[in-house]
Amino acid sequence: MSIVAIVGRPNVGKSTLFNRLVGMRQAIVDEVAGVTRDRHYGRCEWSGREFSVIDTGGYAVNSEDIFEEEIRKQVHLAIEEADVILFMCEVSTGITDYDTLVADILRRAKKPVLVIANKVDTGDRMFDIHQFNSFGLGEPWAISSASGSGTGDLLDKVLELLPPEKEAEQERQLPHITIVGKPNVGKSSLTNALLGEERNIVTPVAGTTRDSISSHYNKFGHEFILVDTAGLRKKNRVKEDLEFYSVMRSVRAIEHSDVCILMIDAQQGVEQQDMAIFNLIIRNKKGCVIVVNKWDTIENKGPNTMKEFTRDIMNKIAPFNDIPIVFTSVINKQRILDVLEKAAKVFENRGRRIATSKLNEAILPEIENYPPPAIKGKYVRIKYATQLPTPAPSFAFFCNLPQYVREDYKRFIENRLREKFDFSGVPIQIFIRQK
């Protein structure tokens, strides 16, 4: 999936534009692990095309020298990772030294750049946008990110500039399995243990930089593309240097994957950062296998230690906890082939298709026995269900009053689907539609 980055000095409306773009599909905007609270990642859909949007955010630093260096660093990051760069300026303030600094860097970049003149809220302001022609980056686009004026035309232009969607059919026929997690949990060790000495590095995954390396794995009856990503780092409160490269690489690797192997350190357990990565996997509707590595370092293991650890993980990742968990010691090559078996099974589950007749035969009796609760004297009657033609499992249930079906009842339906059919490790989407 392509990436569009919004750059510019603080307070020109980058976050407002970002929220407007991702809000078009009611996306949940959350802070990806390892990014600051004002750097966000989201998805935008326009005219049938989806792409990622990165809000590169502002800064809270004391020194002007540091401030300038941070802006420079941010723009370089955008140039490195993004396919299209939106350079935001503000009409009322005009061109500042920081705007000039950003423009100087962007002129030397070999990436498409659109200059955006924001806060053009009145017709009079249209005359002020021509000052930004002096950047030499093309005609500025007049928008108001607050009201949405001009953003439609801007998005049409963005779609023109985005690279065509990849047609790497041969590579896409193979499952893409991505190993993700915090630094030092054993991702590269697992990759090397699986690949052994016959490591065959193929082209880097589309759009990622050198630290996300994909390898062709073909052993023990399994064939797939195995992707080893950089670790997502914790926030460093002292330097605020947050390894933004790693975040964007891992985000992209997750988006291009079919199944993600989330590695957790057995000594540390499930931490907040692990949960952030997990949520990123689930919101991208990817399959997931959780691998608890360094199990050999846990001392005084009893007969129930593994069960207790599993229960703790399940509680933390609830309500979606139908996920395979493998306890490994990569350094001792303990149970690493189990990881492959589980990942292959999750890939199979993600592509599972249930015939409409079989689906209704299995699920409608469950719904009749436990119908949706009546609301305001209105009774919901679900007539039939069908699976939608999406990459990840999603189902549409048709009824008379879809607006009265609550989230907890959707979870009930999902749990019955999981009981009847094997969707272990895969998120399921439930849509309630008007019959």
C-alpha positions as CSV (number, residue, x, y, z in Angstrom):
1,M,0.0,0.0,0.0
2,S,1.3,3.5,-0.9
3,I,2.2,6.1,1.7
4,V,1.4,9.8,1.6
5,A,3.2,12.0,4.2
6,I,2.1,15.4,5.4
7,V,5.1,17.6,6.2
8,G,5.5,21.2,7.2
9,R,6.2,23.4,10.3
10,P,3.8,23.1,13.3
11,N,0.5,24.8,13.5
12,V,-0.2,24.9,9.7
13,G,-3.1,22.4,10.0
14,K,-1.3,19.1,9.2
15,S,-3.2,17.1,11.9
16,T,-6.6,18.6,10.8
17,L,-6.0,17.5,7.3
18,F,-4.8,14.1,8.5
19,N,-8.0,13.6,10.6
20,R,-10.1,14.7,7.6
21,L,-8.4,12.2,5.3
22,V,-8.6,9.2,7.5
23,G,-12.1,10.2,8.8
24,M,-13.5,9.6,5.4
25,R,-13.6,5.9,6.2
26,Q,-14.1,6.4,9.9
27,A,-10.7,4.9,10.6
28,I,-9.5,4.5,14.1
29,V,-6.5,6.7,14.5
30,D,-4.2,5.3,17.1
31,E,-0.6,6.0,18.2
32,V,1.6,3.3,16.7
33,A,4.2,1.9,19.2
34,G,7.4,3.9,19.0
35,V,5.9,7.1,17.7
36,T,5.2,10.3,19.6
37,R,1.8,11.2,20.6
38,D,1.6,13.7,17.7
39,R,2.8,11.4,15.0
40,H,0.0,9.3,13.6
41,Y,-0.7,6.7,11.0
42,G,-4.0,6.1,9.4
43,R,-5.7,4.9,6.2
44,C,-7.6,6.9,3.6
45,E,-9.9,5.7,0.9
46,W,-10.7,7.8,-2.1
47,S,-12.3,6.8,-5.4
48,G,-11.9,3.1,-4.7
49,R,-8.1,3.4,-3.8
50,E,-6.7,3.0,-0.4
51,F,-3.4,4.4,0.9
52,S,-1.7,5.1,4.2
53,V,-1.4,8.6,5.5
54,I,1.4,9.7,7.9
55,D,1.0,12.9,10.0
56,T,4.6,13.8,10.8
57,G,3.5,16.0,13.7
58,G,5.0,19.0,15.5
59,Y,7.7,19.2,18.2
60,A,8.1,20.4,21.7
61,V,11.8,21.4,22.0
62,N,13.5,24.3,23.6
63,S,16.3,25.3,21.3
64,E,15.7,26.8,17.9
65,D,18.7,24.9,16.5
66,I,17.1,21.6,17.6
67,F,13.8,22.7,16.2
68,E,15.3,23.3,12.8
69,E,17.2,20.0,12.9
70,E,14.0,18.1,13.8
71,I,12.1,19.7,10.9
72,R,15.0,18.7,8.6
73,K,15.0,15.2,9.9
74,Q,11.2,14.8,9.6
75,V,11.3,15.9,5.9
76,H,14.1,13.5,5.1
77,L,12.1,10.7,6.7
78,A,9.1,11.6,4.5
79,I,11.3,11.7,1.4
80,E,12.7,8.3,2.3
81,E,9.5,6.5,3.0
82,A,6.6,8.2,1.3
83,D,5.4,7.9,-2.3
84,V,3.8,11.4,-2.4
85,I,4.6,14.3,-0.1
86,L,2.1,17.0,0.9
87,F,4.0,20.1,1.9
88,M,1.6,22.3,4.0
89,C,1.9,26.0,4.4
90,E,-0.5,28.6,5.8
91,V,-1.8,31.5,3.7
92,S,-2.3,33.9,6.6
93,T,1.3,33.6,7.9
94,G,2.9,33.5,4.4
95,I,6.4,32.1,3.8
96,T,8.5,31.6,7.0
97,D,12.2,30.6,7.3
98,Y,11.1,27.1,8.2
99,D,8.9,26.8,5.1
100,T,11.9,27.9,3.0
101,L,14.1,25.2,4.8
102,V,11.6,22.5,4.0
103,A,11.2,23.7,0.3
104,D,15.0,23.6,-0.2
105,I,15.1,20.0,0.9
106,L,12.1,18.9,-1.1
107,R,13.4,20.5,-4.3
108,R,16.3,18.1,-4.3
109,A,14.0,15.1,-3.6
110,K,13.0,12.7,-6.4
111,K,9.5,12.3,-5.0
112,P,6.3,13.9,-6.1
113,V,5.5,17.0,-3.9
114,L,2.3,19.0,-3.7
115,V,2.4,22.4,-2.1
116,I,-0.7,23.0,-0.1
117,A,-1.8,26.5,0.9
118,N,-4.1,25.8,3.9
119,K,-6.7,28.0,5.7
120,V,-8.0,29.5,2.4
121,D,-11.4,30.0,4.1
122,T,-12.5,33.0,2.0
123,G,-12.4,34.0,-1.6
124,D,-10.0,36.9,-0.8
125,R,-7.4,34.4,0.4
126,M,-7.2,32.8,-3.1
127,F,-5.1,35.8,-4.2
128,D,-2.5,35.1,-1.4
129,I,-1.7,31.5,-2.5
130,H,0.5,32.6,-5.4
131,Q,3.4,33.6,-3.1
132,F,4.1,29.9,-2.7
133,N,5.0,29.6,-6.4
134,S,8.4,31.0,-5.3
135,F,9.3,27.5,-3.9
136,G,9.6,26.2,-7.4
137,L,7.6,23.1,-6.5
138,G,4.6,23.7,-8.8
139,E,1.3,25.4,-8.5
140,P,0.0,25.5,-4.9
141,W,-3.3,23.8,-4.0
142,A,-5.7,26.0,-2.1
143,I,-7.6,24.1,0.7
144,S,-9.2,24.6,4.0
145,S,-8.5,21.5,6.1
146,A,-11.0,22.6,8.7
147,S,-14.0,22.9,6.3
148,G,-12.8,20.4,3.7
149,S,-12.9,22.9,0.9
150,G,-10.5,21.9,-1.9
151,T,-9.6,18.5,-0.4
152,G,-11.5,16.5,-3.0
153,D,-9.5,18.0,-5.9
154,L,-6.3,17.5,-3.9
155,L,-7.1,13.8,-3.4
156,D,-7.8,13.4,-7.1
157,K,-4.3,14.7,-7.8
158,V,-2.7,12.5,-5.1
159,L,-4.2,9.4,-6.8
160,E,-2.7,10.5,-10.1
161,L,0.8,10.7,-8.5
162,L,0.6,7.5,-6.5
163,P,2.5,4.5,-8.1
164,P,0.2,1.9,-9.7
165,E,-0.8,-0.8,-7.4
166,K,1.7,-3.7,-7.5
167,E,0.9,-6.5,-9.9
168,A,3.5,-8.8,-8.5
169,E,1.2,-11.7,-9.0
170,Q,3.8,-14.4,-8.9
171,E,5.1,-13.2,-5.5
172,R,1.6,-12.6,-4.2
173,Q,0.7,-16.2,-4.9
174,L,3.0,-17.1,-2.0
175,P,1.9,-16.4,1.5
176,H,3.7,-13.4,3.1
177,I,4.6,-14.1,6.7
178,T,6.1,-11.2,8.6
179,I,7.9,-11.4,11.9
180,V,7.2,-8.4,14.1
181,G,7.9,-7.3,17.7
182,K,10.0,-5.0,19.9
183,P,13.7,-4.9,19.4
184,N,15.7,-7.8,20.9
185,V,12.9,-10.3,21.2
186,G,14.6,-12.7,18.7
187,K,13.1,-11.8,15.3
188,S,16.3,-12.1,13.3
189,S,17.3,-15.1,15.3
190,L,14.1,-16.9,14.4
191,T,14.6,-15.9,10.7
192,N,18.1,-17.2,10.7
193,A,17.1,-20.4,12.5
194,L,14.4,-21.1,9.9
195,L,16.5,-20.2,6.9
196,G,19.8,-21.7,8.2
197,E,22.8,-21.2,6.0
198,E,20.8,-21.2,2.8
199,R,19.5,-17.7,3.3
200,N,18.4,-16.3,0.0
201,I,17.6,-12.6,0.2
202,V,15.3,-11.6,-2.6
203,T,14.2,-8.1,-3.4
204,P,13.2,-5.9,-0.4
205,V,9.4,-5.9,0.2
206,A,7.8,-3.2,-2.0
207,G,8.2,0.2,-0.5
208,T,10.2,-0.8,2.5
209,T,13.8,0.2,3.2
210,R,16.8,-2.0,3.7
211,D,15.9,-3.1,7.3
212,S,12.8,-5.0,6.2
213,I,14.2,-8.0,4.3
214,S,12.2,-10.6,2.6
215,S,13.5,-14.1,2.0
216,H,12.1,-17.0,0.0
217,Y,11.5,-20.0,2.3
218,N,11.0,-23.4,0.7
219,K,11.6,-26.3,3.2
220,F,9.8,-29.0,5.0
221,G,6.8,-28.8,2.7
222,H,6.3,-25.0,3.2
223,E,6.9,-22.3,0.7
224,F,6.4,-18.6,1.5
225,I,8.0,-15.2,1.6
226,L,9.4,-14.6,5.1
227,V,9.9,-11.0,6.1
228,D,12.1,-9.9,9.0
229,T,11.3,-6.3,10.2
230,A,13.1,-3.8,12.3
231,G,11.9,-3.6,15.9
232,L,9.4,-1.0,17.0
233,R,11.1,1.0,19.7
234,K,9.8,2.5,22.9
235,K,9.6,6.3,23.2
236,N,12.8,7.8,24.4
237,R,11.8,10.6,26.7
238,V,15.2,12.1,26.8
239,K,16.0,12.5,23.1
240,E,12.6,12.1,21.5
241,D,14.4,10.3,18.7
242,L,11.9,7.6,18.0
243,E,13.3,5.5,15.2
244,F,10.5,6.7,12.9
245,Y,12.1,4.7,10.1
246,S,11.4,1.4,12.0
247,V,7.8,2.3,12.7
248,M,7.1,3.1,9.0
249,R,8.9,0.0,7.8
250,S,7.1,-2.2,10.2
251,V,3.7,-0.6,9.4
252,R,4.3,-1.2,5.7
253,A,5.5,-4.8,6.3
254,I,2.4,-5.6,8.3
255,E,0.2,-4.1,5.5
256,H,1.8,-6.3,2.9
257,S,1.6,-9.5,4.9
258,D,-0.9,-12.3,5.1
259,V,0.1,-13.6,8.6
260,C,2.1,-11.8,11.3
261,I,4.2,-13.6,13.8
262,L,4.2,-11.4,16.9
263,M,7.2,-12.2,19.1
264,I,7.1,-11.6,22.8
265,D,9.9,-11.8,25.4
266,A,9.0,-14.5,28.0
267,Q,10.8,-12.6,30.7
268,Q,8.9,-9.3,30.1
269,G,5.5,-10.7,29.3
270,V,3.0,-8.8,27.2
271,E,3.8,-5.1,27.5
272,Q,2.0,-2.0,26.2
273,Q,4.2,-1.9,23.2
274,D,3.3,-5.5,22.3
275,M,-0.3,-4.6,22.5
276,A,0.1,-1.6,20.2
277,I,1.7,-3.9,17.6
278,F,-1.0,-6.5,18.1
279,N,-3.7,-3.9,17.6
280,L,-2.0,-2.7,14.4
281,I,-2.1,-6.3,13.1
282,I,-5.7,-6.8,13.9
283,R,-6.9,-3.5,12.5
284,N,-5.2,-4.4,9.3
285,K,-7.2,-7.7,9.3
286,K,-4.0,-9.8,9.2
287,G,-3.6,-13.3,10.6
288,C,-1.6,-13.6,13.8
289,V,0.5,-16.1,15.7
290,I,1.9,-15.1,19.0
291,V,5.4,-16.6,19.8
292,V,6.7,-16.4,23.4
293,N,10.4,-16.5,22.9
294,K,13.3,-17.2,25.4
295,W,11.1,-19.7,27.3
296,D,14.3,-21.4,28.3
297,T,15.2,-18.4,30.5
298,I,12.1,-18.8,32.8
299,E,13.3,-20.5,35.9
300,N,11.3,-22.7,38.3
301,K,8.8,-23.7,35.7
302,G,5.9,-25.7,37.1
303,P,3.3,-27.9,35.4
304,N,0.9,-24.9,35.1
305,T,3.4,-22.2,34.2
306,M,2.6,-22.3,30.5
307,K,-1.1,-22.4,31.1
308,E,-0.9,-19.4,33.4
309,F,1.2,-17.5,30.9
310,T,-1.3,-18.3,28.1
311,R,-4.2,-17.2,30.3
312,D,-2.5,-13.9,31.0
313,I,-2.0,-13.3,27.3
314,M,-5.6,-14.2,26.5
315,N,-6.9,-11.7,29.1
316,K,-4.7,-8.9,27.7
317,I,-5.7,-9.4,24.0
318,A,-9.4,-10.0,24.7
319,P,-12.0,-9.9,23.2
320,F,-10.1,-11.4,20.2
321,N,-8.2,-14.2,21.8
322,D,-8.7,-17.0,19.4
323,I,-5.0,-17.0,18.5
324,P,-2.4,-19.7,18.5
325,I,0.4,-19.2,21.0
326,V,3.7,-21.0,20.7
327,F,6.4,-21.1,23.4
328,T,9.9,-21.2,21.9
329,S,13.5,-21.0,22.6
330,V,15.0,-19.9,19.2
331,I,18.5,-20.2,20.5
332,N,17.9,-23.8,21.3
333,K,15.8,-24.3,18.2
334,Q,12.9,-25.4,20.4
335,R,9.5,-25.6,18.7
336,I,10.5,-23.3,15.9
337,L,8.9,-25.6,13.3
338,D,5.6,-25.4,15.3
339,V,5.7,-21.7,14.5
340,L,5.7,-22.5,10.8
341,E,2.9,-25.0,11.2
342,K,0.7,-22.5,13.1
343,A,1.4,-19.7,10.6
344,A,0.6,-22.0,7.7
345,K,-2.7,-23.0,9.4
346,V,-3.6,-19.4,10.1
347,F,-3.0,-18.5,6.4
348,E,-5.3,-21.3,5.4
349,N,-8.0,-20.1,7.9
350,R,-7.7,-16.5,6.5
351,G,-8.6,-17.7,3.1
352,R,-11.4,-20.0,4.2
353,R,-14.6,-19.6,2.3
354,I,-17.9,-20.9,3.6
355,A,-20.7,-21.7,1.2
356,T,-23.9,-19.6,1.9
357,S,-26.1,-22.7,2.4
358,K,-23.6,-24.3,4.8
359,L,-23.2,-21.0,6.7
360,N,-26.9,-20.5,7.1
361,E,-27.5,-24.1,8.1
362,A,-24.9,-23.7,10.9
363,I,-25.6,-20.2,12.2
364,L,-29.3,-19.5,11.8
365,P,-30.4,-22.1,14.4
366,E,-27.9,-20.4,16.9
367,I,-29.5,-17.0,16.2
368,E,-33.0,-18.5,16.6
369,N,-32.1,-19.9,20.0
370,Y,-30.6,-16.6,21.1
371,P,-32.0,-13.8,19.0
372,P,-30.9,-10.1,19.3
373,P,-32.5,-8.5,22.4
374,A,-35.6,-6.3,21.6
375,I,-35.0,-2.6,21.9
376,K,-37.9,-0.2,22.4
377,G,-40.4,-3.0,21.7
378,K,-38.7,-3.6,18.3
379,Y,-37.7,-7.2,17.5
380,V,-34.8,-7.8,15.2
381,R,-35.1,-10.8,12.8
382,I,-32.0,-12.0,11.0
383,K,-33.1,-13.7,7.8
384,Y,-29.9,-15.0,6.3
385,A,-26.1,-14.6,6.1
386,T,-23.4,-14.7,3.4
387,Q,-19.6,-14.4,3.3
388,L,-18.3,-11.4,1.5
389,P,-15.5,-11.6,-1.2
390,T,-12.8,-9.9,0.9
391,P,-9.2,-11.0,1.6
392,A,-9.9,-11.5,5.3
393,P,-13.1,-13.3,6.5
394,S,-16.1,-11.0,6.7
395,F,-19.8,-11.8,6.8
396,A,-23.0,-9.9,6.1
397,F,-26.1,-10.7,8.1
398,F,-29.4,-9.4,6.7
399,C,-32.2,-8.3,9.0
400,N,-35.2,-6.0,9.3
401,L,-33.7,-3.5,11.8
402,P,-29.9,-3.4,11.5
403,Q,-29.6,-0.2,13.6
404,Y,-30.7,-2.2,16.7
405,V,-28.0,-4.9,16.6
406,R,-25.4,-4.0,19.2
407,E,-21.7,-4.7,19.3
408,D,-22.1,-7.4,22.0
409,Y,-24.5,-9.3,19.8
410,K,-22.0,-9.1,16.9
411,R,-19.4,-10.7,19.2
412,F,-21.9,-13.4,20.0
413,I,-22.3,-14.1,16.3
414,E,-18.5,-14.1,15.8
415,N,-18.0,-16.6,18.6
416,R,-20.6,-18.9,17.1
417,L,-18.8,-18.7,13.7
418,R,-15.5,-19.6,15.4
419,E,-17.2,-22.6,17.1
420,K,-18.6,-23.9,13.9
421,F,-15.7,-23.1,11.5
422,D,-11.9,-22.8,12.1
423,F,-10.9,-19.2,12.0
424,S,-8.2,-19.4,14.6
425,G,-5.7,-16.6,14.4
426,V,-7.8,-14.5,12.0
427,P,-9.9,-11.4,12.7
428,I,-13.6,-11.6,11.6
429,Q,-15.7,-8.7,10.5
430,I,-19.5,-8.8,11.0
431,F,-21.7,-6.5,9.0
432,I,-25.4,-6.1,9.7
433,R,-27.4,-5.0,6.7
434,Q,-30.9,-4.1,5.8
435,K,-32.8,-6.9,4.1
